[in-house]
Amino acid sequence: MISRIEEAIQKNLCSSSIVDKFPESLRSAIEYSVFPGGARIRPTILMSVAKACDDDIPDITDAAASALEMIHCASLVHDDLPCFDNGDTRRGKPTVHKAYGENTAVLAGDSLIINAFSCLALASRHSHSRVANLTLCLSKFSGFPNGICAGQGWENELNIDLKSYHMSKTGALFIAATQMGAISAGHDPDPWFELGARIGEAFQVADDLIDVLSDDKNSGKSVGQDEKNNRPNAIREFGLEGAKRHLQDILAGAISSIPSCPGEGELAQLVKMQAAKMMEINESKIIV
Amino acid sequence: MISRIEEAIQKNLCSSSIVDKFPESLRSAIEYSVFPGGARIRPTILMSVAKACDDDIPDITDAAASALEMIHCASLVHDDLPCFDNGDTRRGKPTVHKAYGENTAVLAGDSLIINAFSCLALASRHSHSRVANLTLCLSKFSGFPNGICAGQGWENELNIDLKSYHMSKTGALFIAATQMGAISAGHDPDPWFELGARIGEAFQVADDLIDVLSDDKNSGKSVGQDEKNNRPNAIREFGLEGAKRHLQDILAGAISSIPSCPGEGELAQLVKMQAAKMMEINESKIIV
């Protein structure tokens, strides 16, 4: 599946008409923001759900997966900026603003957001209504007041509503992943909300554990950010062992929430495997 | 027309589902970025073209005009950031990052870009195909390699291609305005390219004149930026009188490029009035 994702993103990244002349450093920064990728976990979930729902128009699924990953990459680029996390490294290499300068990083993020929506629009010849729903779903979970922009925005508030913060900061794009997978294959997205929300919650706790337990080299990004920036973190809330038990509970809930669909069994297996991997990572980080 | 534009933007700004809890400072910064507006010139052009083409589905025209203005406002917020123009004032009040902080300004811009596309998607129930074409047009002239992101990106290049730079930095959203006006009313956008490109060119020259001749108080934003940032400017290229003659020629060309359509005569009158106003502003700025 990873090669399908990489091919789809490559095809969709600069899908608008080719022009003779363009600013080369921005082109390079956009590519640098997306390749090589991380685990591509959001498009993987999206495609897995689409496949479980029969994936009858693969071109739409490909466009949806690419658009979702572009939004995710854009959010990483902007979140790493000096005015947010001021991260030095990401995916094991210098962050975009470190490599290309702050203004190019802002523009690379903006371009990725815009290209995400154009790559969806280009797929509308296959099904106008699915693409309209995909656009609504992606924008809902990316922007304000429900999406990752709102999630980041909570960090500037004196009184954070923790549930809304986690839901929009981390949960949003996982809910987008499961729901967009269903929409891509012509299924109702509503029953897929729960699975996305639970996977998102699991990732939030796993990420909190990594932030506390890992070092920069092993995680591929700057760690210890939560403590440094005085941000809420599951370990602060539940303690180390409590957070690990909490993670296991959420993952079990995720599996049991999978809606009835043609590929239900296979999808459950996949989530189980991912869950096991997630628990393993956290065990090994404790040794590190 | 201005009240139709203001109502449309107000309705479309946060059109996704209402949630109980959201980060208040980000909501406030988004509103601050859009209201009170400037001249709303891009949505005015869009609506004027749509009306000249019969404006048969006003809800689509309203969504298109709002989306275009949101993208424009987002670009102002991001362009004012310290890593770009580092502007202190915009539309006669502190820039968004001065009023709300840099990270909220980045998020407000991101949210506006995303909401622009969601407001288009919400209009697709009126016509899926028009909205798909509007989305493609808006993304083309906003992103990379053709849009305003590319335009800003040129400023980081050692060798600027001046024609591409002006076309994408200023021309792009004016071309989007005329073409989106035509698409909103179900017309072919191609014949409307020329009018948008020429209006954009005229605004670029007018803006260059303002930057050189005005002071902060009269223009409502920080002036003298081109000289400060060593950017290309029509006065540097043609001299003061040459730039003014150039502006007049472009405006005459704009009027003669208006495609045949039901409201052709009225539209020509409107462009003539705008042109006269533009020349006047530049005359008065010379006295200032």
Interface residues (C-beta under 8 A of the other chain):
Chain A: C14 S16 S17 I18 V19 D20 K21 F22 P23 E24 S25 L26 R27 I30 A74 H78 L81 C83 F84 G101 E102 N103 T104 V106 L107 G109 D110 S111 I113 I114 N115 F117 S118 L120 A121 L122 S124 H128 S129 V131 A132 T135 L136 S139 K140 S142 G143 F144 P145 N146 G147 C149 A150 Q152 G153 W154 E155 N156 E157 D161 S164
Chain B: C14 S16 S17 I18 V19 D20 K21 F22 P23 E24 S25 L26 R27 I30 A74 H78 L81 C83 F84 G101 E102 N103 T104 V106 L107 G109 D110 S111 I113 I114 N115 F117 S118 L120 A121 L122 S124 H128 S129 V131 A132 T135 L136 S139 K140 S142 G143 F144 P145 N146 G147 C149 A150 Q152 G153 W154 E155 N156 E157 D161 S164
